[in-house]
């Protein structure tokens, strides 16, 4: 029983912290709402224009504004009360969803407007990212440091469940009632998150990180050192810099999904069932890893495990490119999903653990913006490989290139290799 408990996901942050329970539930609901947007906007754009170029442009607008929102939101989260920013962001998301519904019903100009669709989709990406940055910065002020691995696993689980459930909900609502009602549902979900998050305590940037040990005060001690600028901090804090580098490589690797349709056409006779299963395999593997992540809390050398998981991911991707059978390819992508989730959990915990409270907003904003942009860049690079070689060879060569770069990075990231888990601190009274 003890071994089983140490393997399964640790839910103690949910059990022990009421504010974190609010954040967890609200984030899961908001991810479903975001998923509705990601399906509904492309569907409506194609219905209105009949153009795949417009669909791609609308998706790019949301992605770009999300990237910008992560950076801006992170900066604001280090200047203002994070609770207020979270509520402003979620309220703005509810209003933008409501605006999309109003546009969908044709209440603005008689018929749905393509321009309004572009504008509101962009606004939602921007303001939604603002609240996400503030939310990520607030969590370490609510949860003890020795539970950050568990928080990272719970966060990864919500993302995977939200991304798995929301497309099905969107498809059902759109098919049954129309895309405008999908926006109505999303607006209701966003409003629900605002009501849930109203119960959060005030969370100023100066709030102490739970479990951090303050320096002992003395009559002759100098005033506390003010936080460094963001760039100086990242450059000087080698663990955070190492995690950022690993994150970039991991996100570049995730771009291999751009080659999946070509691989299915080349090797599996274009079977749409194989395409769907390959796309689902990574998410399924990540869910399994999150549910069995309890062991990560006891890892003594998290940096070594993180780098090992990164290298192993690219090795498995290479084997995936060589796999001649669909069931083997699906199994290998399941393993990739497990390894990616392990990295995600460890990157989260290391970032939060090694960043001071007044910089949490900006550092988390950069980290999340890097993840949003990294997958897009990775897809572009992987796609470029696909223009030179057939998809299976492109996957192999892309994996070899990333593996080589990762080995060089691992050899140079000595501070990340040397980081050790600190002894558990006594829980602060919450």
C-alpha positions as CSV (number, residue, x, y, z in Angstrom):
1,X,0.0,0.0,0.0
2,X,2.9,2.4,0.9
3,X,4.6,1.7,-2.4
4,X,1.3,2.3,-4.3
5,X,0.8,5.6,-2.5
6,X,4.3,6.7,-3.3
7,X,3.7,6.0,-7.0
8,X,0.3,7.6,-7.4
9,X,-0.1,11.4,-7.9
10,X,0.1,13.4,-4.7
11,X,-3.1,15.3,-4.0
12,X,-2.1,16.7,-0.7
13,X,-2.0,20.3,-2.1
14,X,-5.7,19.9,-2.9
15,X,-6.5,18.4,0.5
16,X,-4.6,20.9,2.6
17,X,-5.0,24.3,0.8
18,X,-8.4,25.7,0.2
19,X,-7.0,28.6,-2.0
20,X,-5.2,26.0,-4.2
21,X,-8.4,24.0,-4.5
22,X,-10.1,27.1,-5.9
23,X,-7.3,27.6,-8.4
24,X,-7.2,24.0,-9.4
25,X,-11.0,23.8,-10.1
26,X,-11.1,27.2,-11.8
27,X,-8.1,26.3,-14.0
28,X,-9.6,23.0,-15.1
29,X,-12.9,24.8,-16.0
30,X,-11.0,27.6,-17.8
31,X,-9.0,25.1,-19.9
32,X,-12.3,23.5,-21.1
33,X,-13.4,27.0,-22.1
34,X,-10.2,27.7,-23.9
35,X,-10.5,24.4,-25.7
36,X,-14.0,25.5,-26.8
37,X,-12.5,28.6,-28.3
38,X,-9.7,26.7,-30.0
39,X,-12.3,24.6,-31.8
40,X,-15.1,27.1,-32.3
41,X,-13.1,29.9,-33.9
42,X,-11.5,27.8,-36.7
43,X,-14.9,26.2,-37.4
44,X,-16.7,29.5,-37.6
45,X,-13.9,31.1,-39.6
46,X,-14.1,28.4,-42.2
47,X,-17.9,28.6,-42.3
48,X,-17.7,32.3,-42.9
49,X,-14.8,32.4,-45.4
50,X,-14.4,28.9,-46.8
51,X,-10.6,29.7,-46.6
52,X,-8.0,27.6,-44.8
53,X,-5.7,30.6,-44.9
54,X,-8.2,32.6,-42.8
55,X,-8.4,29.6,-40.4
56,X,-4.6,29.6,-40.1
57,X,-4.4,33.3,-39.6
58,X,-7.0,33.3,-36.9
59,X,-5.1,30.6,-35.1
60,X,-1.9,32.6,-35.5
61,X,-3.5,35.7,-34.1
62,X,-4.6,33.8,-30.9
63,X,-1.1,32.3,-30.6
64,X,0.7,35.6,-31.0
65,X,-1.5,37.5,-28.5
66,X,-1.2,34.6,-26.0
67,X,2.6,34.8,-26.3
68,X,2.5,38.6,-25.7
69,X,0.0,38.2,-22.9
70,X,2.3,35.8,-21.1
71,X,5.1,38.3,-21.1
72,X,3.0,41.3,-20.2
73,X,1.0,39.4,-17.6
74,X,4.2,38.2,-15.9
75,X,5.5,41.8,-15.6
76,X,2.2,43.0,-14.2
77,X,2.1,40.1,-11.7
78,X,5.3,41.4,-10.2
79,X,3.8,44.9,-9.7
80,X,0.2,44.4,-8.7
81,X,-1.9,42.2,-6.5
82,X,-2.1,38.9,-8.3
83,X,-5.6,38.1,-7.2
84,X,-6.8,41.3,-8.9
85,X,-5.0,40.4,-12.1
86,X,-6.4,36.9,-12.1
87,X,-10.0,38.3,-11.7
88,X,-9.5,40.9,-14.3
89,X,-8.2,38.3,-16.7
90,X,-11.0,35.8,-16.2
91,X,-13.6,38.6,-16.3
92,X,-12.1,39.8,-19.6
93,X,-12.2,36.2,-20.9
94,X,-15.9,35.9,-20.0
95,X,-16.7,39.2,-21.8
96,X,-14.7,38.3,-24.9
97,X,-16.5,34.9,-25.1
98,X,-19.8,36.8,-24.7
99,X,-18.8,39.1,-27.5
100,X,-18.0,36.1,-29.7
101,X,-21.5,34.8,-29.0
102,X,-23.1,38.1,-29.7
103,X,-21.2,38.2,-33.0
104,X,-22.1,34.6,-33.8
105,X,-25.8,35.4,-33.4
106,X,-25.4,38.3,-35.8
107,X,-26.5,40.9,-33.3
108,X,-23.7,43.4,-34.2
109,X,-24.1,43.8,-38.0
110,X,-26.9,41.4,-38.9
111,X,-24.5,38.6,-39.8
112,X,-21.4,37.3,-38.0
113,X,-18.4,39.6,-38.8
114,X,-15.0,38.1,-39.7
115,X,-13.2,41.2,-38.4
116,X,-14.9,41.0,-35.0
117,X,-14.0,37.3,-34.9
118,X,-10.4,38.1,-35.4
119,X,-10.4,40.9,-32.9
120,X,-12.1,39.1,-30.1
121,X,-10.1,35.9,-30.6
122,X,-7.0,38.0,-30.2
123,X,-8.3,39.8,-27.2
124,X,-9.2,36.5,-25.5
125,X,-5.7,35.1,-26.1
126,X,-4.1,38.3,-24.7
127,X,-6.2,38.7,-21.5
128,X,-6.5,35.0,-20.8
129,X,-2.7,34.7,-20.8
130,X,-2.5,37.7,-18.4
131,X,-4.5,35.9,-15.8
132,X,-2.5,32.6,-16.3
133,X,0.8,34.4,-15.6
134,X,-0.6,35.9,-12.4
135,X,-2.0,32.6,-11.3
136,X,1.2,30.7,-11.9
137,X,3.1,33.3,-9.9
138,X,0.7,33.1,-7.0
139,X,0.8,29.4,-6.4
140,X,4.2,29.2,-4.6
141,X,2.9,31.8,-2.0
142,X,0.1,29.3,-1.2
143,X,1.8,25.9,-1.2
144,X,4.9,24.7,0.7
145,X,8.0,24.2,-1.4
146,X,8.1,20.5,-0.7
147,X,4.7,20.1,-2.4
148,X,5.7,21.9,-5.7
149,X,6.3,18.7,-7.5
150,X,2.8,17.6,-6.6
151,X,1.5,20.9,-7.8
152,X,3.4,20.5,-11.1
153,X,1.8,17.1,-11.6
154,X,-1.7,18.3,-10.9
155,X,-1.1,21.2,-13.3
156,X,0.0,18.9,-16.0
157,X,-3.0,16.6,-15.4
158,X,-5.4,19.5,-15.7
159,X,-3.9,20.6,-19.0
160,X,-4.0,17.1,-20.5
161,X,-7.6,16.5,-19.3
162,X,-8.7,19.9,-20.5
163,X,-7.2,19.4,-23.9
164,X,-8.7,15.9,-24.2
165,X,-12.2,16.7,-23.1
166,X,-12.8,20.2,-24.5
167,X,-12.7,19.3,-28.3
168,X,-15.4,16.7,-27.7
169,X,-17.6,19.1,-25.8
170,X,-17.1,21.7,-28.5
171,X,-18.0,19.3,-31.3
172,X,-21.1,18.1,-29.5
173,X,-22.4,21.7,-28.8
174,X,-21.6,22.9,-32.3
175,X,-23.3,19.9,-33.9
176,X,-26.3,20.2,-31.6
177,X,-26.9,23.9,-31.4
178,X,-24.4,25.9,-33.5
179,X,-21.0,27.5,-32.9
180,X,-22.6,30.6,-31.3
181,X,-23.9,28.4,-28.4
182,X,-20.4,27.0,-27.9
183,X,-19.3,30.6,-27.1
184,X,-22.3,30.9,-24.7
185,X,-21.1,27.8,-22.9
186,X,-17.6,29.2,-22.8
187,X,-18.8,32.5,-21.4
188,X,-20.7,30.7,-18.7
189,X,-17.7,28.6,-17.8
190,X,-15.5,31.7,-17.6
191,X,-18.0,33.5,-15.4
192,X,-18.0,30.4,-13.1
193,X,-14.3,30.7,-12.7
194,X,-14.6,34.3,-11.6
195,X,-17.0,33.4,-8.9
196,X,-14.8,30.6,-7.7
197,X,-11.7,32.8,-7.6
198,X,-13.4,35.6,-5.7
199,X,-12.6,33.6,-2.6
200,X,-8.9,33.8,-3.0
201,X,-6.9,35.8,-0.5
202,X,-5.0,38.9,-1.5
203,X,-1.7,37.9,-3.1
204,X,0.7,40.9,-3.5
205,X,4.1,40.3,-5.1
206,X,5.7,40.8,-1.7
207,X,3.9,37.8,-0.3
208,X,6.4,35.3,1.2
209,X,7.0,32.0,-0.5
210,X,5.7,29.2,1.7
211,X,8.6,27.2,3.2
212,X,11.3,29.7,2.2
213,X,13.8,30.4,5.0
214,X,14.2,34.2,5.6
215,X,17.7,35.4,6.4
216,X,18.1,36.0,10.1
217,X,17.8,39.7,11.1
218,X,20.4,41.5,13.1
219,X,20.7,45.1,14.3
220,X,23.7,45.8,12.0
221,X,22.4,43.9,8.9
222,X,22.0,45.7,5.6
223,X,18.6,46.2,4.1
224,X,17.3,43.3,2.0
225,X,18.7,43.2,-1.5
226,X,16.2,44.3,-4.1
227,X,15.3,41.8,-6.8
228,X,17.5,41.9,-9.9
229,X,16.2,42.7,-13.3
230,X,14.7,39.7,-15.1
231,X,17.5,39.2,-17.5
232,X,20.2,39.6,-14.8
233,X,18.4,37.1,-12.6
234,X,18.0,34.4,-15.3
235,X,21.6,34.9,-16.4
236,X,22.8,34.6,-12.8
237,X,20.6,31.9,-11.5
238,X,22.1,28.9,-13.4
239,X,19.4,26.4,-12.4
240,X,16.6,28.6,-13.8
241,X,18.7,29.3,-16.9
242,X,19.3,25.6,-17.3
243,X,15.6,24.8,-17.0
244,X,14.8,27.4,-19.6
245,X,17.3,25.9,-22.0
246,X,15.9,22.4,-21.4
247,X,12.4,23.8,-21.9
248,X,13.3,25.2,-25.3
249,X,14.7,21.9,-26.5
250,X,11.7,20.0,-25.2
251,X,9.3,22.3,-27.0
252,X,11.3,22.1,-30.2
253,X,11.0,18.3,-30.0
254,X,7.2,18.6,-29.5
255,X,7.1,20.2,-33.0
256,X,7.5,16.7,-34.5
257,X,3.7,16.5,-34.5
258,X,3.8,18.5,-37.8
259,X,5.3,15.4,-39.4
260,X,2.6,12.9,-38.3
261,X,0.2,13.3,-41.2
262,X,3.0,12.8,-43.6
263,X,4.2,9.7,-41.7
264,X,0.7,8.2,-41.8
265,X,0.4,8.8,-45.5
266,X,3.8,7.3,-46.2
267,X,3.8,4.3,-43.8
268,X,0.2,3.5,-42.8
269,X,-1.7,4.1,-46.1
270,X,-3.2,7.4,-44.9
271,X,-5.4,5.7,-42.4
272,X,-7.2,8.5,-40.5
273,X,-7.7,6.2,-37.5
274,X,-3.9,5.9,-37.2
275,X,-3.5,9.6,-37.4
276,X,-6.0,10.2,-34.6
277,X,-4.4,7.5,-32.4
278,X,-0.9,9.0,-32.9
279,X,-2.1,12.4,-31.9
280,X,-3.9,11.0,-28.8
281,X,-1.0,8.8,-27.8
282,X,1.3,11.6,-26.5
283,X,-1.6,13.1,-24.4
284,X,-2.5,9.6,-23.1
285,X,1.1,9.0,-22.0
286,X,1.2,12.3,-20.3
287,X,-1.9,11.6,-18.3
288,X,-0.5,8.2,-17.2
289,X,2.7,9.9,-16.1
290,X,0.8,12.6,-14.2
291,X,-1.3,10.1,-12.4
292,X,1.7,8.0,-11.4
293,X,4.0,11.0,-10.5
294,X,4.2,10.5,-6.8
295,X,7.8,9.1,-7.1
296,X,9.0,12.4,-8.5
297,X,8.7,14.1,-5.1
298,X,11.4,11.8,-3.6
299,X,13.9,12.3,-6.4
300,X,17.2,13.6,-4.9
301,X,18.7,14.8,-8.2
302,X,15.8,16.4,-10.1
303,X,18.2,18.0,-12.6
304,X,19.7,14.7,-13.6
305,X,16.3,13.1,-14.0
306,X,15.1,16.1,-16.1
307,X,18.1,15.9,-18.4
308,X,17.8,12.1,-18.7
309,X,14.1,12.4,-19.6
310,X,15.0,15.0,-22.3
311,X,17.6,12.8,-23.8
312,X,15.4,9.7,-23.6
313,X,12.6,11.6,-25.3
314,X,14.7,12.2,-28.4
315,X,16.0,8.6,-28.5
316,X,12.4,7.3,-28.4
317,X,11.4,9.8,-31.1
318,X,14.2,8.4,-33.3
319,X,12.9,4.9,-32.7
320,X,9.4,6.2,-33.5
321,X,10.6,7.4,-36.9
322,X,11.9,3.9,-37.6
323,X,8.8,2.0,-36.4
324,X,7.3,-0.1,-39.2
325,X,4.1,-1.0,-37.4
326,X,1.2,1.3,-36.3
327,X,0.9,-0.4,-32.9
328,X,4.6,0.0,-32.2
329,X,4.6,3.7,-33.3
330,X,1.6,4.4,-31.0
331,X,3.4,2.6,-28.1
332,X,6.5,4.7,-28.6
333,X,4.5,8.0,-28.6
334,X,2.9,6.9,-25.4
335,X,6.4,6.7,-23.9
336,X,7.2,10.1,-25.4
337,X,4.1,11.4,-23.6
338,X,5.3,9.9,-20.3
339,X,8.8,11.4,-20.7
340,X,7.4,14.9,-21.6
341,X,5.1,14.9,-18.6
342,X,8.0,14.0,-16.3
343,X,10.0,16.9,-17.7
344,X,7.0,19.3,-17.4
345,X,6.6,18.4,-13.7
346,X,10.3,18.8,-12.9
347,X,10.6,22.0,-14.9
348,X,7.7,23.5,-13.0
349,X,9.0,22.6,-9.6
350,X,12.6,23.8,-10.2
351,X,11.4,27.1,-11.7
352,X,9.2,27.8,-8.7
353,X,11.7,26.6,-6.2
354,X,14.6,28.7,-7.4
355,X,12.8,32.0,-8.2
356,X,12.2,34.7,-5.5
357,X,8.6,35.8,-5.0
358,X,8.9,39.3,-6.5
359,X,10.2,37.8,-9.8
360,X,7.8,34.9,-10.0
361,X,5.4,36.7,-12.4
362,X,8.0,37.6,-14.9
363,X,9.9,34.3,-14.8
364,X,6.7,32.3,-15.2
365,X,5.6,34.6,-18.0
366,X,8.8,34.0,-19.9
367,X,8.7,30.3,-19.2
368,X,5.1,29.9,-20.4
369,X,5.7,32.2,-23.4
370,X,8.7,30.0,-24.3
371,X,6.5,26.9,-24.3
372,X,3.8,28.6,-26.4
373,X,6.3,29.8,-29.0
374,X,8.6,26.8,-28.8
375,X,6.1,24.3,-30.1
376,X,5.3,26.6,-33.0
377,X,9.0,27.1,-33.9
378,X,9.6,23.4,-33.5
379,X,6.7,22.6,-35.9
380,X,8.2,25.0,-38.5
381,X,11.6,23.4,-38.2
382,X,10.3,19.9,-38.3
383,X,8.2,20.9,-41.3
384,X,11.3,22.2,-43.0
385,X,13.0,18.8,-42.4
386,X,9.9,17.3,-44.0
387,X,10.5,19.2,-47.2
388,X,13.9,17.7,-47.6
389,X,13.2,14.0,-46.6
390,X,10.2,11.8,-46.5
391,X,8.4,12.1,-43.1
392,X,9.9,9.0,-41.5
393,X,13.4,10.0,-42.3
394,X,12.7,13.6,-41.3
395,X,11.5,12.4,-37.9
396,X,14.7,10.4,-37.5
397,X,17.1,13.2,-38.6
398,X,15.2,15.8,-36.5
399,X,15.5,13.6,-33.5
400,X,19.2,13.0,-34.0
401,X,19.8,16.7,-34.4
402,X,17.9,17.5,-31.2
403,X,19.6,14.6,-29.3
404,X,23.1,15.9,-30.3
405,X,22.2,19.5,-29.2
406,X,20.7,18.1,-25.9
407,X,23.9,16.1,-25.2
408,X,26.0,19.2,-25.6
409,X,23.6,21.2,-23.4
410,X,23.6,18.5,-20.7
411,X,27.4,18.5,-20.6
412,X,27.4,22.3,-20.2
413,X,24.6,22.5,-17.6
414,X,26.6,21.5,-14.5
415,X,24.6,23.6,-12.1
416,X,21.4,21.8,-13.2
417,X,23.2,18.4,-12.9
418,X,24.3,19.3,-9.4
419,X,21.0,20.6,-8.0
420,X,19.7,18.5,-5.2
421,X,16.4,18.4,-3.4
422,X,16.5,20.2,-0.1
423,X,15.2,18.5,3.0
424,X,11.4,19.0,3.4
425,X,10.6,22.2,5.4
426,X,7.9,22.2,8.0
427,X,4.6,23.3,6.6
428,X,3.7,26.9,7.3
429,X,0.3,27.5,8.8
430,X,-2.1,28.4,6.0
